[in-house]
Amino acid sequence: MGFGVSGSTAIIFLGVLIATGTLYTATSNAAENVLDARDAESERALERTNTEVTIANATYNSTSDVLSVNVTNDGATTLDVNETTLLVDNTHTTPNTTSVDGDQTTSLWYAGQNLTMNYTTTTTPSRVKIVTGSGVAATADTVVVS
């Protein structure tokens, strides 16, 4: 064998070695990303399982045009008030004020605590829905008018 054949073999071997190293790195990173995504989904599923909210009451004061919704965190998960959504008659709304057991400065809503959301509206609502950040929801199909 001459130098041309040996040199060609060495170059091919070196190319296969580099290609294999690149393939391994790409495959390893992809597998790690898939495992991380599965872990994150498992954590979200556990959070949804441990989250439960109940609307204690929804009252509309027709004199002051204020809807007051009281919600209890019956689950084991601490919820974020800023990630909790209020839907009034299937319309996304932003509450004027929120308070957790009377404290308007906190954004954490622990298990067993009550969240009060006040929303000003000129029409009498007929349905209220609360959705937490993890997607767990509670609905009140009756709104008490006072």
C-alpha positions in Angstrom: 0.0 0.0 0.0 1.2 3.4 -0.8 0.9 6.6 1.1 -2.2 7.6 -0.8 -4.2 4.7 0.4 -3.0 5.0 4.1 -3.6 8.7 4.1 -7.1 8.3 2.7 -7.9 5.6 5.3 -6.7 7.9 8.1 -8.8 10.8 6.8 -11.9 8.6 6.5 -11.3 7.2 10.0 -10.9 10.8 11.4 -14.1 11.9 9.7 -16.1 9.0 11.1 -14.7 9.7 14.6 -15.7 13.4 14.4 -19.2 12.6 13.0 -19.7 10.0 15.8 -18.7 12.5 18.5 -21.1 15.2 17.0 -23.9 12.7 16.8 -23.4 11.5 20.4 -23.4 15.1 21.7 -26.6 16.0 19.8 -28.4 12.8 20.9 -27.3 13.3 24.5 -28.6 16.9 24.6 -31.9 15.9 23.0 -32.4 13.1 25.5 -31.6 15.4 28.4 -34.1 18.0 27.2 -36.9 15.3 26.9 -36.2 14.1 30.4 -36.3 17.7 31.8 -39.6 18.3 30.0 -41.1 15.1 31.5 -40.0 16.1 35.0 -41.5 19.6 34.6 -44.8 18.1 33.4 -44.8 15.7 36.3 -44.4 18.6 38.7 -47.2 20.5 37.1 -49.5 17.5 37.3 -48.7 17.1 41.0 -49.5 20.7 41.5 -52.8 20.4 39.8 -53.6 17.3 41.8 -52.9 19.1 45.1 -54.9 22.3 44.1 -58.5 22.7 44.9 -60.5 26.0 45.2 -64.1 26.6 46.2 -66.1 29.7 45.6 -67.7 30.3 49.1 -70.0 33.1 47.7 -70.3 35.6 44.9 -72.3 38.8 45.9 -73.2 41.7 43.6 -74.1 44.9 45.4 -76.4 46.7 43.0 -76.1 50.0 44.9 -72.3 50.3 44.6 -72.0 48.1 41.4 -69.4 45.9 43.1 -69.1 42.2 42.6 -67.4 40.5 45.6 -66.2 36.9 45.1 -64.9 34.9 48.1 -62.8 31.9 47.3 -61.3 29.3 49.6 -58.0 27.5 48.9 -59.0 23.9 49.9 -55.9 22.2 48.4 -52.4 21.7 49.7 -50.7 24.0 47.2 -49.8 27.7 47.9 -51.3 29.7 45.1 -50.2 33.1 43.6 -53.0 35.7 43.7 -51.5 37.4 40.6 -51.9 34.2 38.6 -55.5 33.7 39.6 -58.0 34.8 37.0 -61.5 36.1 37.5 -64.1 35.4 34.7 -67.4 37.2 35.0 -70.1 35.9 32.5 -67.3 34.2 30.5 -65.3 37.5 30.2 -61.8 37.9 31.5 -61.7 40.7 34.1 -59.2 42.4 36.3 -60.3 42.8 39.9 -60.1 46.3 41.4 -58.9 44.9 44.7 -57.8 41.5 46.1 -57.1 40.5 49.6 -56.1 37.2 51.3 -57.8 37.0 54.7 -58.1 40.8 54.8 -54.4 41.5 53.7 -54.3 43.4 50.5 -50.5 43.5 50.3 -49.8 39.8 50.0 -49.7 37.8 46.8 -49.5 34.4 48.4 -52.6 32.4 49.0 -51.9 29.5 51.4 -54.0 26.4 52.0 -57.1 27.2 54.1 -57.0 30.9 53.4 -59.8 32.9 51.8 -59.2 35.2 48.8 -61.6 38.1 48.2 -61.8 39.7 44.7 -63.8 42.9 44.2 -64.7 43.9 40.7 -66.8 46.9 39.6 -69.4 46.3 36.9 -72.6 48.1 35.9 -74.4 44.9 34.8 -75.7 42.2 37.2 -73.5 39.1 36.6 -75.0 35.7 36.4 -71.9 33.5 36.5 -68.5 33.7 38.0 -65.5 31.5 37.5 -62.1 31.5 39.2 -59.1 29.9 37.5 -55.8 29.3 39.3 -52.3 29.5 37.6 -52.2 25.7 37.3 -55.6 25.7 35.5 -57.8 24.4 38.3 -61.1 26.2 38.3 -64.2 26.7 40.4 -67.6 28.1 39.1 -70.5 29.8 40.8 -73.6 29.7 38.6 -75.6 31.8 41.0 -74.6 35.4 42.1 -76.5 36.8 45.1 -77.8 40.3 44.4 -78.0 42.6 47.4 
